[in-house]
Amino acid sequence: MNAPPAYGRIARSFHWLVALLLLLQVPLAFYMVEQPLGPDKLGNYATHKSIGLLIFSVTALRLAWRLTQPAPPLPAATPRWQRFGARVTQAALYALMFLMPLTGLLRSQAANFPVSVFGLFTVPTLVGVNDGLSKGMAAAHEAQATILLALISAHALAALHHHFIRRDGVLRSMLPLAGRGAP
């Protein structure tokens, strides 16, 4: 079976950078919420917020690149329902990588916690202090996290399905060394 064309270096770099940031972000989130209140917990929250805004920024760049550089097609034998599922999952992942940093930012600002990006600058305040908004954004952020984890799991399982069951090269097309030389 012919392997699909590989994603270019830039698309793969964006994908794996976001994956790496999420691999840092998710365990940090679980860890920090269980910490006792103190300087370490506050520092971890600050790092979590900074990584979230970095994910937002990299995702924006990734989406801009994707809009100008379409993804390689899925293999012709991929069933229609799987194509549809891939598109829906990808759109939802992009949406959540934008929404989660925004709900986290709004939650913090509504609770009167300024948001600094790695101590380099403070994000301009978008909302005033509002306890109801802060609680609503906290609930939204948690719900989005649950959905994000489910979608990441589905995405990873689909990649493994393509690799081990369908053996169609889809996973290899996104691996870091795939299609060397492509932009």
Disulfide bonds with the S-S distance in Angstrom:
none
